[in-house]
Amino acid sequence: MDDKVRETEPAYAQLARRLRDAVDAGHYSDGTRLPTEAELAEEHGVSRQTVRRAFQDLVVDGIVYRVPGRGTFANEAGRRYRRQLGSIEDLLALSADTLMQIVSPLRRGVDIDAASRLRLDTDLLYTVVLRRVHDGIPFVLTTIHLPDRVAAHVLDAPELRAGASSRNTVIGLLEPHLDSPIVEAAQSITVAAATEQVARELDCAVGHPLLRVDRLYSNEAGVPTELSVSYFLPEHYTYRVTLRRAGR
C-alpha cells in the first residue's frame, strides 16, 4: 500500500491491517488471545471504539473470533489471502504483498470473444497468462487481454516475459505510459470449475469449484483498455468489498 493510500486510510482500517499482518506473520498462533480493546487503544493511541471496529472487520474476514467474556482470539483457519477492493488503487496495491508469476508471456494472437468485449475491429490482440502468489501459495490464475495500442507500451517489459516473477500488476506497468488513465473496472463474479490448465497452475483438482472474476478496465473516455479473467481458489482467497450509501 502506498503512502497516499495510507494517509487517507481510516484509523480502524490501519489498526485492522496491523493486527491482520501480525496474525499472518504468526505473532498470534491459532487460539491465542489478542490484547484487549483497552490495551490496544492505549498502545496505538486510538479510542476503544476504533479498536472495536477493527476487530469487527477482522471477525468478518475470519482472522479472529470473539468469545463473550473471554476476549478475541487468532483464527489460523482464516489465514487466506484477503484484500478489500473498492477502487482502482486497491487493485494496484496487489503488488504490495503478492508475486506476479508469468505462466505464458505476452504474445499476439486471435481471441474472438476477448476482442469483442474490448470492442476491437479486429480479432487480433495481445494476451498474457499469470498467476499470483501470496506467502508461497498460488491463489489465482489470470488471463489478461490487451489491444495492440495498449500492449505496445509493455512489449519489452521484462516483467511479462516467460518465467518472470515480480511484485507488479499489469495495470501498474501500463499506467505510466497511458495518455488517458484507467478510471473504471466493470466487474462480474461467477462460479466456475477448474480446467486442466487452471488445476495445474493452482495445484487443485480438475473440476474444483473456483471464483471467476472478469474485469473490463476503461479509461476516462470510456474506451476499454484491458480485459482480465481470473480464477481464484476459494480456500486461499477471500473477496471483500464495502458498500456505502450514496453521498456518504
C-alpha positions as CSV (number, residue, x, y, z in Angstrom):
1,M,0.0,0.0,0.0
2,D,1.5,3.4,-1.0
3,D,1.8,6.4,1.3
4,K,-1.1,8.3,-0.3
5,V,-3.4,5.4,0.4
6,R,-2.2,5.1,4.0
7,E,-2.8,8.8,4.6
8,T,-6.5,8.5,3.8
9,E,-7.0,5.1,5.4
10,P,-9.3,5.3,8.5
11,A,-7.8,4.7,11.9
12,Y,-9.8,1.5,12.4
13,A,-8.6,0.2,9.0
14,Q,-5.0,0.9,9.8
15,L,-5.3,-0.9,13.1
16,A,-7.1,-3.9,11.4
17,R,-4.3,-4.1,8.9
18,R,-1.6,-4.1,11.6
19,L,-3.4,-6.8,13.5
20,R,-4.0,-8.8,10.4
21,D,-0.3,-8.6,9.5
22,A,0.6,-9.8,13.0
23,V,-1.7,-12.8,12.8
24,D,-0.4,-13.7,9.3
25,A,3.2,-13.4,10.5
26,G,2.5,-15.9,13.2
27,H,2.8,-13.5,16.1
28,Y,-0.5,-14.8,17.4
29,S,-0.9,-18.5,16.8
30,D,-4.2,-20.3,16.5
31,G,-6.3,-19.8,19.6
32,T,-4.0,-17.2,21.1
33,R,-5.8,-14.3,22.8
34,L,-5.1,-10.9,21.3
35,P,-4.6,-7.8,23.6
36,T,-7.8,-6.3,25.0
37,E,-9.6,-3.3,23.5
38,A,-8.2,-1.2,26.3
39,E,-4.7,-2.4,25.8
40,L,-4.7,-1.9,22.1
41,A,-6.3,1.6,22.4
42,E,-3.5,2.6,24.8
43,E,-0.8,1.0,22.6
44,H,-1.9,2.6,19.4
45,G,-3.3,5.9,20.7
46,V,-6.8,5.3,19.5
47,S,-10.3,5.0,21.0
48,R,-11.8,1.8,22.2
49,Q,-14.5,2.3,19.6
50,T,-11.8,2.3,16.9
51,V,-10.4,-0.9,18.2
52,R,-13.9,-2.4,18.3
53,R,-14.4,-1.5,14.7
54,A,-11.1,-3.0,13.7
55,F,-12.0,-6.2,15.5
56,Q,-15.3,-6.3,13.7
57,D,-13.6,-6.2,10.3
58,L,-11.2,-9.0,11.4
59,V,-14.1,-11.2,12.5
60,V,-15.8,-10.7,9.2
61,D,-12.6,-11.7,7.4
62,G,-12.2,-14.8,9.6
63,I,-8.9,-13.6,11.0
64,V,-10.1,-13.6,14.6
65,Y,-13.1,-14.9,16.6
66,R,-14.6,-13.4,19.7
67,V,-15.8,-15.2,22.8
68,P,-18.0,-13.1,25.1
69,G,-16.4,-12.5,28.5
70,R,-13.1,-14.1,27.4
71,G,-11.7,-11.9,24.6
72,T,-10.6,-12.0,21.0
73,F,-8.6,-14.9,19.6
74,A,-6.5,-15.6,16.5
75,N,-8.0,-17.9,13.9
76,E,-5.4,-19.5,11.7
77,A,-8.1,-21.3,9.7
78,G,-8.9,-17.9,8.3
79,R,-5.4,-17.2,7.1
80,R,-6.1,-16.9,3.4
81,Y,-5.3,-14.1,1.1
82,R,-7.7,-11.2,1.7
83,R,-8.0,-7.8,0.1
84,Q,-10.7,-5.2,0.3
85,L,-11.4,-4.0,-3.2
86,G,-13.2,-0.7,-3.7
87,S,-11.1,1.3,-6.1
88,I,-8.5,1.0,-8.9
89,E,-5.9,1.9,-6.3
90,D,-6.8,-1.2,-4.3
91,L,-6.2,-3.3,-7.4
92,L,-2.8,-1.7,-8.0
93,A,-2.0,-2.4,-4.4
94,L,-1.9,-6.2,-5.1
95,S,1.7,-5.6,-6.0
96,A,2.5,-4.8,-2.3
97,D,2.1,-8.3,-0.9
98,T,1.8,-10.7,-3.7
99,L,4.1,-12.0,-6.5
100,M,3.1,-12.0,-10.2
101,Q,4.5,-15.1,-11.9
102,I,4.2,-15.3,-15.7
103,V,2.8,-18.6,-17.0
104,S,2.5,-17.6,-20.7
105,P,4.3,-14.5,-21.9
106,L,2.7,-11.6,-23.6
107,R,2.1,-12.6,-27.3
108,R,-0.2,-11.7,-30.1
109,G,-3.0,-14.0,-31.3
110,V,-6.6,-14.4,-32.1
111,D,-9.3,-14.4,-29.5
112,I,-12.8,-13.5,-30.9
113,D,-14.6,-13.3,-27.5
114,A,-12.0,-11.1,-25.9
115,A,-11.7,-8.9,-28.9
116,S,-15.4,-8.4,-29.0
117,R,-15.5,-7.5,-25.3
118,L,-12.7,-5.0,-25.8
119,R,-14.8,-3.5,-28.8
120,L,-11.9,-4.1,-31.3
121,D,-12.4,-4.0,-35.0
122,T,-10.0,-7.0,-35.3
123,D,-9.8,-10.4,-33.7
124,L,-6.1,-10.0,-33.0
125,L,-4.8,-8.8,-29.6
126,Y,-2.1,-9.5,-27.1
127,T,-2.6,-11.9,-24.2
128,V,-0.5,-12.8,-21.1
129,V,-1.3,-15.5,-18.5
130,L,-0.1,-15.1,-15.0
131,R,-0.7,-16.5,-11.5
132,R,-0.4,-14.6,-8.3
133,V,1.2,-16.0,-5.2
134,H,0.9,-15.0,-1.5
135,D,3.2,-16.5,1.1
136,G,4.4,-19.1,-1.4
137,I,0.8,-20.2,-2.2
138,P,-0.7,-19.6,-5.7
139,F,-4.3,-18.4,-5.2
140,V,-5.3,-17.1,-8.7
141,L,-4.7,-17.7,-12.4
142,T,-5.4,-14.7,-14.6
143,T,-5.5,-14.2,-18.4
144,I,-5.1,-10.6,-19.5
145,H,-6.0,-9.3,-22.9
146,L,-4.7,-6.0,-24.3
147,P,-5.5,-4.1,-27.5
148,D,-2.4,-3.6,-29.8
149,R,-2.3,0.2,-28.9
150,V,-2.1,-0.6,-25.2
151,A,0.2,-3.7,-25.4
152,A,2.7,-1.6,-27.4
153,H,3.7,0.1,-24.1
154,V,4.8,-3.1,-22.4
155,L,6.0,-5.3,-25.3
156,D,9.6,-5.1,-24.0
157,A,8.7,-5.3,-20.3
158,P,10.9,-7.9,-18.6
159,E,8.2,-8.5,-16.1
160,L,5.9,-10.0,-18.8
161,R,8.5,-12.4,-20.2
162,A,8.3,-16.2,-19.8
163,G,9.2,-17.3,-16.2
164,A,9.3,-13.8,-14.9
165,S,8.4,-13.2,-11.2
166,S,7.9,-9.7,-9.8
167,R,5.9,-7.5,-7.5
168,N,3.9,-5.8,-10.2
169,T,0.4,-5.7,-11.7
170,V,-0.2,-5.3,-15.4
171,I,-2.2,-2.1,-14.9
172,G,0.6,-0.9,-12.7
173,L,3.1,-1.4,-15.6
174,L,0.7,0.3,-18.1
175,E,-0.3,3.3,-16.0
176,P,2.8,5.5,-16.5
177,H,2.5,5.1,-20.3
178,L,-1.2,5.7,-20.9
179,D,-2.3,9.0,-22.4
180,S,-5.7,8.6,-20.6
181,P,-5.6,6.8,-17.2
182,I,-7.7,3.8,-16.2
183,V,-10.6,5.1,-14.2
184,E,-13.1,2.2,-14.2
185,A,-13.2,-1.5,-13.9
186,A,-16.6,-3.1,-14.7
187,Q,-16.6,-6.4,-12.8
188,S,-18.6,-9.6,-12.9
189,I,-18.3,-12.5,-10.5
190,T,-19.4,-16.1,-11.1
191,V,-18.6,-19.6,-10.1
192,A,-16.6,-21.9,-12.4
193,A,-14.9,-25.3,-12.4
194,A,-11.1,-25.7,-12.8
195,T,-9.9,-26.6,-16.2
196,E,-6.8,-28.7,-16.7
197,Q,-4.6,-25.6,-17.1
198,V,-6.1,-23.9,-14.1
199,A,-5.8,-27.0,-12.0
200,R,-2.2,-27.5,-13.0
201,E,-1.2,-23.9,-12.1
202,L,-3.1,-23.6,-8.9
203,D,-2.4,-27.2,-7.7
204,C,-6.0,-28.3,-7.4
205,A,-8.2,-31.0,-8.9
206,V,-9.8,-30.6,-12.3
207,G,-13.4,-29.6,-11.7
208,H,-12.6,-27.9,-8.4
209,P,-15.0,-25.0,-7.7
210,L,-13.5,-21.6,-8.3
211,L,-14.4,-18.0,-8.1
212,R,-14.3,-16.4,-11.6
213,V,-13.9,-12.6,-11.7
214,D,-14.0,-10.8,-15.0
215,R,-12.9,-7.1,-15.1
216,L,-13.1,-4.8,-18.1
217,Y,-10.9,-1.7,-17.5
218,S,-11.7,1.5,-19.3
219,N,-10.1,5.0,-19.5
220,E,-11.6,8.4,-18.9
221,A,-13.1,8.4,-22.4
222,G,-14.9,5.1,-21.7
223,V,-12.6,3.2,-24.1
224,P,-11.7,-0.4,-22.9
225,T,-8.0,-0.7,-22.1
226,E,-7.7,-4.2,-20.6
227,L,-9.8,-7.3,-20.1
228,S,-8.8,-9.7,-17.3
229,V,-10.4,-13.1,-16.5
230,S,-9.3,-14.6,-13.1
231,Y,-9.9,-17.9,-11.4
232,F,-9.5,-17.8,-7.6
233,L,-9.1,-20.7,-5.2
234,P,-11.8,-20.0,-2.5
235,E,-9.8,-21.8,0.2
236,H,-6.9,-19.4,-0.3
237,Y,-8.7,-16.2,-1.2
238,T,-11.4,-14.0,0.3
239,Y,-13.1,-11.3,-1.8
240,R,-14.4,-8.4,0.1
241,V,-16.0,-5.1,-0.9
242,T,-17.6,-2.4,1.3
243,L,-20.9,-0.9,0.1
244,R,-21.9,2.6,1.3
245,R,-24.9,4.8,0.8
246,A,-24.6,7.3,-2.0
247,G,-23.3,10.7,-0.8
248,R,-21.6,9.3,2.3
